[in-house]
């Protein structure tokens, strides 16, 4: 359950971060390649192409990253046996 919740958290955080990076990449694209702003074309390009792509890639990456971290934590966090007389 912990793995699923952390993966969901990673999905949400990754989507937000990816959308922000997508907007930044879209704005850079518009400035570098001098995309026309006729009837809002450059704004539609940024918000209907780059932002959803960034959100999708960021969401998948965040969910995968948080899921792997949570799964590895579950493998590593093994309860240790109490120290016996031979261990002292």
N, C-alpha and C positions, 0 to 999 in steps of 0.2 A: 504494500500500500504506500509505503514511504517513497519507493522508487517511482510509482505512478504520479504521486503528488508533486514530487520534485521535477519530473519530466513535464508536467503541466505548467508548473511555475517557469521552467526553462522555456517552454513554448510561448508563454505570454511575454516574458521579459525579452526573449529573442525577437519576437515579432515587433515589439515596440522599438527596440534598438535597431533592428533591420529596417524598419520603416523610416526611422530618422536618418540612417545612413543612406537609404535609397533616395530620400529627398535631397540630401547633400550631393549624392552622385548625379542625380538628375539636374540639379542646378548647375553643377560643374559642366555637365554635358552641354546644356543650353548655352553657357558662356563660351566654352571652348569651340564648339562647332557652329556658333552663331545661328542657332535655330530661330526661325521667324516667330514673332509673337502675334501674327495676324489672327484675329478673332480668338485669342487665347490659346493658340496651338502649343506654345512652349509650356504653359501651365498645365494643360491637359496631358502633355507628354510626361511631365514630371509626376503628376499625381495619379495618372491612370496607368502608367507603365513602370516607372522606376520605384515608386513607393510600394505597390503590391508585390513586385519582384523582391525587393529588399525585405519586406515583411515575411514573405514565404520562405526565403532562404534563411533569414535570421531565426524564424520560428522553428524550422526544422533543425538548424544547427544548435540552437539553445536547448531544445528538447533532447536532442541526442547527447549533448555535452552534460547536461544535468542528470540525464538517465544513466549515463556511463559512470559519472561520479558517484551517484547514489548506489549503483550496483556494486561498484568496487568497495565502497564503504561497508556494504552489507557483507562482502566476502572477508574483509580485513578485520572487522569488529567481531572477533571470536572471543567468547568468554574464557578467560584463563582459569586453569585449575588452581585451587588453593595450594600454597607451598606445603609440601609434606616434610617429614623429618629428614629425608635423604637430600633435600634441596638446600638445607641450611649449612 
